[in-house]
Amino acid sequence: MPDNAEFIIRRGVLKGKLTRTINSTKVNSENIDSVIIKARRDKLEEIWREFKQTQSEIEEEAPDLSEEHEAYRSEFEELYF
């Protein structure tokens, strides 16, 4: 099982993917067709599932840092939703 540092790194990678996908959609919003929108939506849903799993692992491994992890979760959710 990976240690908490690996989960934290993974969480950062997922946040980067989320940010890039959202920014790419915003920049090209006028030239996007429905197929691309569906593909990006599917990708965002995949990122969200991976994030929830990774975040849960982090919170289980370090419950003493729950405020810090909850803040990260909230920030991610603000981007996603």
Wavefront OBJ file of the C-alpha trace (Angstrom):
o trace
v 0.000 0.000 0.000
v 1.383 3.429 -0.863
v 2.241 5.743 1.984
v 0.522 9.054 2.619
v 3.168 11.067 0.742
v 2.388 9.135 -2.434
v -1.325 9.796 -2.000
v -0.666 13.502 -1.456
v 1.412 13.638 -4.638
v -1.346 11.799 -6.512
v -3.919 14.254 -5.171
v -1.847 17.162 -6.517
v -1.578 15.516 -9.917
v -5.354 15.079 -10.020
v -5.916 18.721 -9.098
v -3.571 19.730 -11.931
v -5.520 17.579 -14.402
v -8.777 19.104 -13.217
v -7.449 22.646 -13.560
v -6.029 22.023 -17.039
v -9.238 20.431 -18.280
v -11.370 23.275 -16.952
v -9.045 25.970 -18.303
v -8.860 24.313 -21.711
v -12.633 24.223 -21.889
v -12.976 27.877 -20.873
v -10.385 29.085 -23.393
v -11.906 27.179 -26.303
v -15.562 27.402 -25.273
v -16.715 28.999 -28.521
v -15.140 26.348 -30.751
v -16.087 23.178 -28.867
v -18.492 20.641 -30.298
v -20.668 18.298 -28.271
v -18.363 15.287 -28.714
v -15.462 17.135 -27.110
v -17.687 18.409 -24.313
v -18.847 14.861 -23.547
v -15.274 13.562 -23.582
v -14.158 16.298 -21.190
v -17.136 15.685 -18.929
v -16.259 11.992 -18.807
v -12.652 12.868 -18.016
v -13.731 15.217 -15.231
v -15.918 12.495 -13.734
v -12.976 10.085 -13.833
v -10.735 12.653 -12.123
v -13.419 13.242 -9.493
v -13.698 9.506 -8.707
v -9.927 9.163 -8.427
v -9.723 12.249 -6.232
v -12.414 10.988 -3.840
v -10.609 7.658 -3.465
v -7.203 9.276 -2.990
v -8.538 11.873 -0.553
v -10.232 9.170 1.509
v -6.971 7.242 1.725
v -5.152 10.377 2.908
v -7.792 11.149 5.528
v -7.735 7.572 6.836
v -3.937 7.602 7.146
v -3.674 11.009 8.847
v -6.845 11.825 10.779
v -4.902 14.266 12.961
v -4.495 16.570 9.940
v -8.185 16.507 9.050
v -8.579 20.304 8.901
v -5.767 20.606 6.356
v -7.154 17.781 4.257
v -10.697 19.114 4.500
v -9.486 22.486 3.198
v -7.864 20.742 0.211
v -11.045 18.773 -0.434
v -13.102 21.979 -0.333
v -10.738 23.719 -2.759
v -10.946 20.787 -5.172
v -14.721 20.689 -4.928
v -14.917 24.429 -5.654
v -13.013 23.822 -8.901
v -15.022 20.740 -9.832
v -18.490 22.036 -9.082
l 1 2 3 4 5 6 7 8 9 10 11 12 13 14 15 16 17 18 19 20 21 22 23 24 25 26 27 28 29 30 31 32 33 34 35 36 37 38 39 40 41 42 43 44 45 46 47 48 49 50 51 52 53 54 55 56 57 58 59 60 61 62 63 64 65 66 67 68 69 70 71 72 73 74 75 76 77 78 79 80 81
